[in-house]
Amino acid sequence: TVATQILRTQIEQVRLKSWTTISGWPLAQTTLTPESLYTAGSNQAVSVQGYAVTRSVAQVGLRTNFRQITFTVTWTDNLGRTYTRSAYTYCSKYGVNALYQR
């Protein structure tokens, strides 16, 4: 789905960031602008208009060099139903990366 593509892209972008950048993000929720286009099953471009993306950063326990970064995508279909998908990853100063999706 488009939501899954958005989540995966955001997670992969985190993996490319330095610890200095990640640790500089506020320990709070931030609204992001998703990439403008993703591809649907048959390589068709799909607009992300109507998709809202947030990033939440949290320190894990008392460990100052360890962060949980959660991305959430929310959208409403043409019948007015709202959907949400989330994925999170852990990052540390010394390189731990893991991905969890629900």
C-alpha distance (Angstrom), angle and dihedral (degrees) to the residues before:
residue distance angle dihedral
T1 . . .
V2 3.77 . .
A3 3.82 90.2 .
T4 3.80 90.8 56.2
Q5 3.80 91.1 49.3
I6 3.79 90.4 51.3
L7 3.82 91.6 49.6
R8 3.80 93.7 47.5
T9 3.80 91.7 48.2
Q10 3.79 92.0 50.9
I11 3.82 92.2 48.0
E12 3.81 91.9 48.3
Q13 3.80 90.1 49.9
V14 3.82 89.1 55.0
R15 3.80 90.0 53.7
L16 3.80 89.0 57.5
K17 3.80 93.5 52.8
S18 3.78 124.8 95.0
W19 3.78 121.4 -118.1
T20 3.80 88.2 -112.8
T21 3.81 90.0 60.5
I22 3.82 94.9 43.6
S23 3.80 94.4 46.8
G24 3.81 88.6 50.1
W25 3.80 92.6 60.5
P26 3.82 112.0 102.5
L27 3.81 117.2 -103.4
A28 3.79 89.8 -116.8
Q29 3.78 143.1 75.1
T30 3.80 117.6 -68.3
T31 3.81 127.6 -171.3
L32 3.80 112.9 -130.4
T33 3.78 134.1 -165.0
P34 3.81 110.1 -125.3
E35 3.79 122.5 -137.1
S36 3.80 109.0 -80.3
L37 3.82 98.5 -118.2
Y38 3.79 139.1 25.8
T39 3.78 129.4 178.4
A40 3.77 125.5 -106.8
G41 3.81 122.6 -146.0
S42 3.80 96.5 -72.6
N43 3.83 97.4 42.6
Q44 3.78 92.5 -91.7
A45 3.78 115.5 148.9
V46 3.80 113.9 -114.0
S47 3.78 122.6 -162.6
V48 3.79 117.9 -130.2
Q49 3.78 92.4 -149.2
G50 3.79 106.8 136.7
Y51 3.82 94.9 28.6
A52 3.81 116.6 113.7
V53 3.81 118.7 -158.1
T54 3.80 126.9 -165.2
R55 3.80 131.5 -178.0
S56 3.80 120.5 -153.7
V57 3.79 120.7 -168.9
A58 3.79 121.9 -163.3
Q59 3.77 133.3 176.2
V60 3.80 110.3 -123.7
G61 3.80 109.5 -124.8
L62 3.78 114.0 -55.7
R63 3.80 93.0 -31.4
T64 3.79 107.3 116.4
N65 3.82 92.3 -171.5
F66 3.81 95.9 54.9
R67 3.82 127.0 77.1
Q68 3.80 136.7 -178.6
I69 3.79 110.3 -147.9
T70 3.80 116.7 -164.9
F71 3.79 125.7 -169.6
T72 3.80 120.4 -164.0
V73 3.80 126.1 -169.5
T74 3.80 119.4 -163.4
W75 3.79 128.0 -176.4
T76 3.79 140.5 160.2
D77 3.79 122.8 -133.7
N78 3.80 125.1 -138.0
L79 3.84 90.3 -91.9
G80 3.80 91.9 58.1
R81 3.83 97.3 -105.1
T82 3.80 114.8 141.6
Y83 3.81 121.1 -141.2
T84 3.79 132.0 -169.5
R85 3.79 132.3 -165.4
S86 3.80 126.0 -178.7
A87 3.77 137.7 -170.6
Y88 3.76 130.2 178.9
T89 3.75 138.8 -168.5
Y90 3.77 135.7 -168.8
C91 3.78 121.1 -130.5
S92 3.76 130.4 -176.7
K93 3.74 136.9 -174.8
Y94 3.77 88.9 -108.4
G95 3.79 98.5 49.0
V96 3.82 113.9 -89.2
N97 3.81 110.4 154.5
A98 3.78 126.1 173.0
L99 3.81 132.0 160.9
Y100 3.80 126.8 -142.7
Q101 3.78 123.8 178.6
R102 3.80 134.2 -172.8
